[in-house]
């Protein structure tokens, strides 16, 4: 049963090559952009975490 689902899916993907390639390209761009945003935010949030006086670093006292 599962094998027939895979065969139908592959036939459909092979028949609509342009739409399949657009969908796969869009998915790759979306996953890559999410990964880049995650990496940038994790880098920005990790700044100044290595100081021993982290809590007093930005205070005025």
N, C-alpha and C positions, 0 to 999 in steps of 0.2 A: 504494500500500500504506500509506504513512504517512498519507495523507489519510483513509483509512478508519479508521485508529487514532484520529485526532483526532475524527472524527465519532462514533465509538462512545463515546469519552471524554466528549465534550460532551453527548451524549444521556444518558449515565449521570449526569453532574453535574446536568443539568437535571431529571432524574427524581427525584433525592434531594436536594432543595433544602436541607432542614434539616441533614442530615448534612454537606453540602458547606459550608454557611455556618459550621457549628461547626468543621470542619477548617481552613478558611481563617482564621477568627478565632483559633484556637489557634496556628496557624503564625505569624500576625502578632504575637501576644503573646509567643511564644517568641523570635522574632528580635529584637523590641524589648527584651526583658529581657536578652538576651545583649549587645546593643549598649550598654545602660545599665551593665551590670556591667563591660564592657570600658572604657567611658569613665571610670567611677569608679576602677577600679584603675590605669589609666594616669595619672590625675590624682594619685592618692595616691603612686604610685611616682616621679613627677616632682618631688615636693616637695623643696626644699633642694638641687636640682641646680645652681643658679646661683651658689652661693658659690665663692669661689676656694680656700678651705681646706675642701673638702668632706670629706676623709678625717679631719681633726682636729676636725671639728665636734662629734662625739659622743663623743670620747675624753676620758678623765679627766686626761690629762697636759697 
